[in-house]
Amino acid sequence: MHIEARGRHDFPPEIPPGSRPDVRSPSRFLFWLMRSYGWVVPVMTLAASSWMIPAALTPWLLGRAIDAGVSRGDTSASYGWAGLLLLIIAVGVLGGILFHTFAVRMWLLGIYGIQRRVSRQAVHLGHVLNRRVPTGEVLSVSSSDTDQFGATIDSFGSVIAAAVSFVVASILMVTTSPTLGAVVLIATPLLLMASAPVLRPLTHAQAAERSESSSLTSLASDIVTGLRILRGVGGERTFTRNYERQSQKVRALGVRVGTWQAVVEAVSILLSGLLLVALVYLGSQRLLDGTLQVGELISFFGYAVFLTSPMQTFFDFAQRWVQGLVAAQKTLSFLKQDVPWTTEGQALGHAPVLLDERSGVRVQPGRMLGIVSADPDTSAALADRLGRYLPRDEPETMDDENLTGRARRIARRERIAARERRALHDAEMANRPWGVSADGVDYSEVDMTDLRHRVVVSHTEALLFSGTLQTAVDPWGTHTLQEAETALIVASSEDVYHSLSGGWQGRIDEKGRGLSGGQRQRVLLARVLLLDPDILILVEPTSAVDAHTEARIAQRLAEHRRGRTTVVISTSPLLLRRCDDISVLVDGCEVAHGSHDELANQHEYRQVIARGMGEINE
């Protein structure tokens, strides 16, 4: 992805060191995420405790009220205990309201916080993003995973509150009947440990389902993006079968995940029920022995019923934590990607002289330079170097989450080795000269933010986003209407304005699907002209327009950019005639330099011009 028509917003401000995610492990990331919410998680946990603790006190107060009224016949004491019970219930209701309020706040903070970090990381990675992380993975992290983090942290607050209420209920049981209290304290950890074996297959099933779901999202994104092309070549049926096969695979894994979740739920209900039966049986025996009163037996029955809630919360937390770890693992695979450049360095001068050492091309300030090459890749690589983009041999990472056993261990070692090679590659690129200098200062020593602001490349791969014509031409809304109209006229895009109902407020579909190729190219040209950078590099800006329109653009472009540095990479004679200087490249090196008239008899230049004339005649 190349950056065009942007200002100093290209690089978001650096994240303060204290707020950077802890990417050492999924669990560390989850704990960091909780800390990043500040006071919200502790307050949510306190609210959950104020909701659950009254539930733990309710059986005890109920038993006291019954014993006072039935056993001792003390009506006033019975009313007192009943009033206290009513107060505790009111506190529990209020605590439940507060808990759910802060839980929703925490969910929203988590969703938008992660989405902001994903967007920031995507902007920093730039055009290497899709080489390191699949598109579907990024979409899944910013959508489903953010929601999963909310569920995990919500359950974390609930389990802390459940543990506190469990301790309160246990203390009340021990003070009433040490034997029954000891049974609860010993049996609960054993019951939780008994459920551990079913959590491991649940983890594997969720990881596999998450990975395949990401692949399905990537496949759907590719199909939607290339739908018009697929229809043109008759490939809809093939891609439909591929999508159907992948969706069935995701469905089967979803069934597998659901099965294991059902097993965990069944185990939790079974074990909680066994504990309930044991407490009722032992409590009945104590009542027959005369060691318990009627109210105390009712209290123990209430404890037994209540304890099913903390037990269920423990099992639910185990599931949520496993799901959170799976989501965190995927999120870390994206957030841990090394940003391949830094933003520290010197600022460029107002109108620097650019020199590309590899080709020998020199860009003089205030002049329009045409770059001519029979090899489009060579000239495109020159534009990348002048714009300070990464080389095209960017190493890729591998995803091994859908593998198992020995194959997964081997793939993981290869992935770690690839990450080390990429880190070494980035370090080497950061420490050695870039090969392009501005007034003698190599690009590796130049501040990247300042470079992006002053040197702008408008590439053929640039995209239009859905929105109005105004937002397409002026995304940041920082220019006047007169400036936008001027840019539109220079790009010969008046017909786009008139063809849209609503003029500047006319709607443009994503990637400009409602426009022709020539219209889309001219709107992109208008966008970058409105930005008006110090140094503008245009790569084949008129390749999709007819000869008459191209002639108008060439004339208007030369007049509009007069006195400012402009590089035009093209084989069109209509554009090259308007350039102050022309550099001819052969095998990536400059072999001739001069004006259009001076190079008319130069062999390589004449060959390229002849091809350009043929394209115009066609």
SVG drawing of the C-alpha trace seen along z (x, -y; Angstrom):
<svg xmlns="http://www.w3.org/2000/svg" viewBox="-44 -29 70 68">
<polyline fill="none" stroke="black" stroke-width="0.4" points="0.0,0.0 1.5,-3.3 0.7,-6.6 -0.7,-9.4 -2.7,-12.5 -1.9,-12.6 -0.3,-15.1 1.4,-14.8 -1.4,-12.4 0.5,-9.5 2.2,-8.5 0.2,-8.4 2.0,-9.7 4.1,-7.2 2.5,-5.2 3.8,-6.2 6.1,-3.4 3.9,-2.7 0.9,-2.0 2.6,0.3 1.1,3.8 2.9,6.6 3.4,9.0 5.6,11.6 2.8,14.1 -1.0,14.3 -1.6,14.3 0.7,11.3 -1.2,9.5 -4.6,10.2 -3.3,8.9 -1.8,5.8 -5.2,5.3 -6.9,5.3 -4.4,2.8 -4.9,0.5 -8.5,0.0 -7.4,-1.8 -10.1,-2.0 -12.8,-0.3 -11.9,3.3 -11.4,2.9 -14.6,1.0 -16.4,3.6 -15.0,6.3 -16.2,4.5 -19.6,4.0 -19.7,7.7 -18.7,8.5 -21.5,6.3 -23.8,8.3 -22.6,11.8 -21.8,11.3 -25.4,10.5 -26.4,13.7 -24.0,15.6 -25.4,13.8 -29.0,14.4 -29.2,18.1 -27.6,17.2 -30.0,14.3 -33.0,16.4 -32.0,19.2 -31.6,16.7 -35.0,15.2 -36.6,18.7 -34.9,19.8 -35.8,16.6 -39.5,16.8 -40.1,20.6 -37.7,22.0 -37.7,19.2 -41.0,17.4 -39.3,14.0 -41.4,12.0 -39.4,8.8 -36.1,10.6 -37.6,12.3 -38.8,9.0 -35.3,7.6 -33.6,10.4 -36.2,10.1 -35.6,6.4 -31.8,6.9 -32.4,9.6 -34.5,7.1 -31.7,4.5 -29.1,7.1 -31.2,8.0 -31.5,4.3 -27.8,3.9 -27.4,7.0 -29.8,5.5 -27.9,2.2 -24.6,4.1 -25.9,6.1 -26.9,2.9 -23.5,1.3 -21.7,4.4 -23.5,4.7 -23.0,0.9 -19.3,1.0 -19.0,4.3 -20.6,2.6 -18.2,-0.3 -15.3,2.1 -16.5,4.0 -16.7,0.8 -13.2,-0.4 -11.8,3.0 -13.4,3.1 -12.4,-0.4 -9.1,-0.3 -8.0,2.8 -9.4,1.5 -7.4,-1.7 -4.2,0.3 -4.9,2.5 -5.4,-0.6 -2.3,-2.2 -0.2,1.0 -1.7,1.3 -0.7,-2.3 2.8,-1.8 3.3,1.4 2.0,-0.2 2.4,1.8 4.1,4.7 1.0,5.5 -0.5,8.0 2.9,9.7 3.1,10.4 -0.5,11.0 -3.4,12.3 -6.2,9.8 -8.8,12.1 -6.6,12.2 -6.6,8.4 -10.4,8.3 -10.9,11.1 -8.6,9.4 -10.4,6.0 -13.9,7.6 -14.5,11.0 -11.3,10.9 -12.1,7.5 -15.5,8.8 -13.8,11.9 -11.5,9.8 -14.5,8.1 -16.1,11.4 -12.8,12.7 -12.2,9.7 -15.9,9.6 -15.5,13.2 -12.3,12.3 -14.1,9.7 -17.0,12.2 -14.7,15.0 -12.9,12.7 -16.3,11.7 -17.4,15.4 -14.3,16.4 -14.9,13.7 -18.5,14.7 -17.5,18.4 -15.1,17.6 -17.8,15.7 -20.3,18.6 -17.6,21.0 -16.8,19.0 -20.5,18.9 -20.8,22.7 -17.7,23.4 -19.0,21.3 -22.3,23.1 -21.0,26.6 -17.3,27.2 -17.8,30.6 -20.0,29.3 -17.8,26.3 -14.7,28.6 -16.5,30.7 -17.2,27.7 -13.6,26.3 -12.1,29.7 -14.5,30.8 -14.6,27.6 -10.9,27.6 -11.2,31.4 -14.2,30.8 -12.5,28.0 -9.4,30.2 -11.6,33.0 -12.8,30.8 -9.3,29.8 -8.9,32.7 -11.7,31.5 -10.3,27.9 -7.2,29.0 -9.2,30.4 -11.5,27.4 -8.5,25.1 -7.2,27.0 -10.7,27.0 -11.1,23.2 -7.6,22.5 -8.3,24.5 -11.8,23.0 -10.4,19.5 -7.6,20.1 -10.0,21.5 -12.5,18.8 -9.8,16.2 -9.0,18.0 -12.7,18.0 -12.8,14.2 -9.8,13.7 -11.4,15.8 -14.6,13.9 -12.7,10.6 -10.8,11.7 -14.0,12.8 -15.8,9.5 -12.8,7.6 -12.4,9.5 -16.1,10.2 -16.2,8.2 -13.0,9.9 -14.4,13.4 -17.5,12.7 -15.5,11.7 -13.4,14.8 -16.2,17.2 -14.5,18.0 -17.5,17.5 -18.3,21.2 -14.7,22.2 -14.5,19.6 -18.0,20.5 -16.9,24.1 -13.8,23.1 -15.8,20.9 -18.3,23.7 -15.6,26.1 -13.9,23.7 -17.2,22.8 -18.1,26.4 -14.7,26.9 -15.4,24.0 -18.9,25.4 -17.4,28.8 -14.9,27.1 -17.7,25.0 -19.6,28.2 -16.5,29.6 -16.0,26.5 -19.7,26.6 -19.4,30.3 -16.5,29.7 -18.2,26.6 -21.3,28.8 -19.0,31.3 -17.6,28.6 -21.0,27.4 -22.3,30.9 -19.3,31.6 -19.8,28.3 -23.6,29.0 -22.8,32.6 -20.2,31.7 -22.2,28.8 -25.2,31.1 -23.1,33.7 -21.9,31.1 -25.5,29.9 -26.7,33.5 -23.8,34.1 -24.5,31.0 -28.3,31.7 -27.6,35.3 -25.0,34.3 -27.2,31.4 -30.2,33.7 -28.0,36.1 -26.9,33.2 -30.6,32.2 -31.5,35.8 -28.6,35.8 -29.8,32.5 -26.6,30.6 -28.5,28.4 -31.6,26.4 -34.3,26.1 -33.2,22.6 -29.6,23.7 -30.6,26.7 -32.5,24.3 -29.4,22.1 -27.2,25.0 -29.7,25.9 -29.5,22.2 -25.7,22.4 -25.8,25.5 -28.0,23.8 -25.9,20.7 -22.6,22.5 -23.7,23.8 -23.5,20.2 -19.8,19.6 -19.0,23.1 -20.7,22.3 -18.8,19.0 -15.4,20.8 -16.2,23.2 -17.4,20.3 -14.2,18.4 -12.1,21.4 -13.8,21.4 -13.6,17.6 -10.0,17.6 -9.2,20.3 -11.0,18.3 -9.2,15.1 -5.8,16.8 -6.7,18.0 -7.8,14.5 -4.7,13.0 -2.4,15.4 -3.8,14.2 -3.7,10.6 -0.1,10.9 0.9,12.4 -0.3,9.1 0.8,6.6 4.3,8.2 5.1,7.4 8.2,5.2 7.6,1.8 10.3,1.7 11.3,-2.0 11.8,-4.6 10.5,-8.2 13.7,-9.7 16.2,-11.7 16.8,-15.0 14.2,-17.1 14.4,-17.7 15.1,-21.1 12.4,-23.1 13.6,-22.1 16.3,-19.5 18.2,-17.9 17.5,-14.2 20.1,-11.8 19.5,-8.1 22.9,-6.3 21.7,-3.1 20.4,-4.7 22.3,-7.9 19.1,-10.0 19.3,-13.5 16.1,-15.3 16.6,-19.1 14.4,-21.3 11.6,-23.3 11.7,-21.3 9.6,-18.6 11.7,-15.5 10.4,-12.7 11.6,-9.1 11.6,-6.9 12.3,-3.1 11.4,-0.2 11.0,1.9 8.1,0.6 9.4,2.5 12.6,0.6 11.0,-2.8 8.5,-1.7 11.4,-0.6 13.0,-4.0 9.7,-5.6 9.7,-3.3 13.3,-4.3 12.5,-8.0 9.5,-7.6 11.5,-5.6 9.4,-2.4 10.7,1.0 12.3,3.4 9.9,5.9 11.7,8.9 10.1,8.3 10.2,11.7 6.8,13.2 5.6,14.9 3.9,18.3 0.8,19.3 1.1,22.7 -2.0,22.5 -4.0,25.0 -1.2,27.6 -0.8,30.2 1.9,32.4 5.3,32.6 4.3,30.6 3.2,27.7 6.5,27.8 8.5,27.8 6.4,24.9 6.8,22.9 10.6,23.3 10.5,22.1 8.3,19.2 10.7,18.1 13.6,18.4 11.7,16.4 11.0,13.7 14.6,13.6 15.7,13.2 13.2,10.4 14.4,8.6 18.0,9.0 16.8,7.8 15.1,4.7 18.1,4.0 20.4,4.1 18.2,1.9 17.9,-0.6 21.7,-0.8 22.9,-0.9 22.5,-3.8 19.3,-3.8 20.9,-4.9 18.9,-8.0 20.1,-11.3 18.5,-14.7 21.1,-17.5 23.7,-14.9 21.8,-13.5 20.9,-9.8 17.3,-8.8 18.2,-6.5 19.1,-9.6 15.9,-11.5 12.9,-11.8 10.2,-9.5 7.3,-11.7 8.9,-14.7 9.8,-12.6 6.2,-11.4 5.0,-15.0 7.4,-16.4 7.8,-13.5 4.6,-12.0 4.3,-9.1 1.1,-8.6 1.2,-5.0 -1.0,-3.0 -2.0,-0.9 -3.6,-3.8 -7.2,-3.2 -10.4,-5.2 -12.6,-4.6 -16.3,-4.8 -17.8,-8.2 -18.5,-11.5 -16.5,-13.1 -15.4,-15.7 -13.9,-13.1 -12.3,-11.3 -10.5,-14.4 -9.9,-16.0 -9.9,-13.2 -8.8,-15.4 -11.1,-18.3 -8.2,-20.8 -8.6,-22.6 -10.9,-25.3 -13.5,-24.6 -11.6,-26.7 -8.4,-24.7 -10.3,-21.4 -11.9,-22.7 -8.5,-23.8 -7.1,-20.3 -10.1,-18.7 -9.7,-20.9 -5.9,-20.2 -6.7,-16.5 -9.4,-17.0 -12.0,-15.5 -14.8,-17.9 -16.9,-15.2 -16.8,-13.2 -18.2,-16.1 -21.0,-16.6 -21.8,-12.8 -22.5,-12.4 -25.9,-13.5 -25.1,-16.0 -21.8,-17.3 -19.2,-17.3 -21.6,-15.4 -22.2,-12.7 -21.5,-9.2 -18.5,-7.1 -18.5,-3.4 -15.6,-1.5 -12.5,-1.5 -14.4,-3.7 -16.4,-0.8 -19.0,-3.2 -16.4,-5.1 -14.5,-4.1 -10.8,-3.4 -9.9,-6.7 -12.2,-8.6 -10.9,-6.7 -7.3,-7.6 -8.1,-11.3 -9.8,-11.5 -6.7,-10.0 -4.6,-12.5 -6.8,-15.4 -6.4,-14.1 -2.6,-14.1 -2.5,-17.5 -4.7,-19.0 -2.1,-17.8 0.5,-19.9 3.6,-18.4 7.1,-19.8 8.1,-16.8 5.5,-14.9 6.3,-11.6 3.6,-10.4 3.8,-6.8 1.9,-6.5 -0.7,-9.1 -2.5,-9.0 -2.2,-5.3 -6.0,-4.8 -7.2,-8.0 -7.5,-8.8 -5.0,-10.9 -7.1,-14.1 -7.7,-14.0 -4.0,-13.1 -2.9,-16.2 -5.1,-18.5 -3.7,-16.9 -0.1,-17.3 -0.6,-21.0 -2.4,-21.8 -0.1,-19.7 3.0,-21.5 1.5,-24.9 0.1,-23.9 3.4,-22.4 5.7,-25.1 8.4,-26.0 7.9,-22.9 9.7,-19.6 7.8,-16.9 8.9,-13.5 6.7,-11.9 7.4,-8.2 5.7,-7.6 6.3,-6.5 3.7,-8.9 5.2,-11.5 2.3,-13.9 3.6,-14.0 7.3,-13.9 7.1,-16.9 6.0,-19.0 8.9,-17.9 11.8,-20.3 14.2,-17.3 14.1,-13.6 16.1,-10.8 16.4,-7.6 17.0,-4.4 18.5,-1.2 18.8,1.8 18.0,-0.5 20.8,-3.1 20.6,-6.5 22.1,-6.4 20.9,-9.8 19.6,-13.1 18.1,-16.1 15.0,-17.7 12.5,-15.9 13.9,-17.7 17.5,-16.9 16.8,-13.2 14.7,-12.8 17.5,-11.0 18.6,-8.9 18.1,-5.3 16.6,-4.0 14.4,-7.1 13.1,-6.9 12.2,-3.2 10.1,-4.0 8.5,-7.1 7.6,-5.0 5.9,-2.5 4.1,-5.3 3.0,-6.8 1.6,-3.4 -0.4,-3.2 -1.8,-6.7 -2.7,-5.8 -4.5,-2.7"/>
</svg>
